[in-house]
Amino acid sequence: MLTRLQEWPRTSFVREPTPLIQAPNLAQTLGRTPADVLLKMDAESGFALGGNKARKLEFELAPDRLKGATHVITCGGPQSNHARLTAAAAARLGLKCVLVVNGDTPPPHKGNAYLHRLFGAEIRPVATQKDRDPTMAEVAAEVEADGGHALVIPLGASTPLGSLGYVRAATEIDAQLRDHPHAGDTWIFVSASSCGTYAGLALGFTLLERTDVRLVGVSADISRAEILDLTERLATRAGELLGAHAPLLTGLLHPTDDYVGPGYGIHSDASEEATALLGRTEGVLLDPAYTAKTAAAMLDWAQSGRIPREDRMILWHTGGYPTALAL
Ligand SMILES: Cc1ncc(COP(=O)(O)O)c(C=O)c1O
C-alpha cells in the first residue's frame, strides 16, 4: 500500500524532508530532556512561506490531473493559508488562479490577503462561507464557457487525494525518527480544522503500524465529534485509494476542542502564552489560528502530567507565518 503511495503521481512543491528539530530550551522549561521535545517544521517547507497545504497540493495538482487545465479554483477566508499556497502553486505551474474569498467587509491587504494578490490570483469575493461552493462551480462554468478548463480544489484541499500528502508526511517523519530511538510513546500534536492533515497522518501511522504514536488533533474551530467524524471518513476514503481497508489503529486518535478559546483565529490566554514561550525559548513563530492553539494543548498536556515522563512529544508546526505577522 505504501508502495502504491510512492508511485502515486504528484507535483513536487515541498523541500523534503522538512526539519525535525529538538527544542532544548522549551524542554527545560517543561522539565524534560532535549530528546523528548521535538518540532516538525512544515512551516519550513521551502515553498511560498511554508505550511501544511503544500503537501496536499502535491497530489491535488498532480500532472495527470492537470491535463488541459488552464485554471485552478479554490476558496477560503481572507487570510487563508491554503488559498495562498494554491495561488503560488498555480503561478509555478503557469496556470491562472481564482480564489473565492468570503467576508462581509473588504479586508486590509495584509498577510495572506496581500500574498493572494502578489501570487497573481483573481479574487472573487462572496458574503458568507455558504456561498463559496456554488460560486466555485459558477467560476468553473465560466472558464469552460470561455474554452478553458478549471480544476476545483475543495476547502483546505482536505479531500481523500489531498490527505495522501500527509500519509507521505507520516512516512517522512517515521524515517526521521529512526535517528531518534526512544523507548516510550510519541505524542504528536497537530492542528485540525478541515482535517486532511490529521486524517492523512492517522492513516499513515496506521499503515506503518506505529502503535507507539498518539496523535492529538487540536481543533482550530470545530467540535471534537466533528473532528472524529471528518477524520475517519477522510482516512477511510484515502485508504481506499491505496487499497487499504483496515480501520485506524486503536488508541491512535486523541482529538480535542478544549483549546479553541474565544474562536477561530482569536487568541486565548493559553495560546498567547504558548506563542510567547516558543518565541522566547526557541525563536519559533506560531500563528494565532492553528499552531498557537496546538502548542497551548501540548504545553497543557505536558504540564498537567497527561504525557507520561517516559514519553516524548512532537509539535507538528503546520505553518501560518503570514497571519502570525498580519493579524
Ligand atoms: C497553518 C495551518 N495549520 C493547520 C491547518 C489545519 O489543517 P487541516 O485543514 O488539514 O485540518 C491549516 C488549515 O488551513 C493551516 O493553514
The ligand as an SDF file (V2000), in Angstrom:
LIG
                    3D

 16 16  0  0  0  0  0  0  0  0999 V2000
   -1.2850   26.8150    9.2220 C   0  0  0  0  0  0  0  0  0  0  0  0
   -2.3470   25.7820    9.2460 C   0  0  0  0  0  0  0  0  0  0  0  0
   -2.2650   24.7960   10.1400 N   0  0  0  0  0  0  0  0  0  0  0  0
   -3.2150   23.8280   10.2210 C   0  0  0  0  0  0  0  0  0  0  0  0
   -4.3120   23.8430    9.4030 C   0  0  0  0  0  0  0  0  0  0  0  0
   -5.3290   22.7600    9.5600 C   0  0  0  0  0  0  0  0  0  0  0  0
   -5.1680   21.7720    8.6040 O   0  0  0  0  0  0  0  0  0  0  0  0
   -6.4050   20.9250    8.0840 P   0  0  0  0  0  0  0  0  0  0  0  0
   -7.3300   21.8920    7.4080 O   0  0  0  0  0  0  0  0  0  0  0  0
   -5.8280   19.9150    7.1950 O   0  0  0  0  0  0  0  0  0  0  0  0
   -7.0820   20.3400    9.2700 O   0  0  0  0  0  0  0  0  0  0  0  0
   -4.4420   24.8490    8.4400 C   0  0  0  0  0  0  0  0  0  0  0  0
   -5.6360   24.8790    7.5810 C   0  0  0  0  0  0  0  0  0  0  0  0
   -5.9800   25.8340    6.9910 O   0  0  0  0  0  0  0  0  0  0  0  0
   -3.4340   25.8340    8.3510 C   0  0  0  0  0  0  0  0  0  0  0  0
   -3.4990   26.8100    7.4350 O   0  0  0  0  0  0  0  0  0  0  0  0
  1  2  1  0
  2  3  1  0
  2 15  2  0
  3  4  2  0
  4  5  1  0
  5  6  1  0
  5 12  2  0
  6  7  1  0
  7  8  1  0
  8  9  2  0
  8 10  1  0
  8 11  1  0
 12 13  1  0
 12 15  1  0
 13 14  2  0
 15 16  1  0
M  END
$$$$
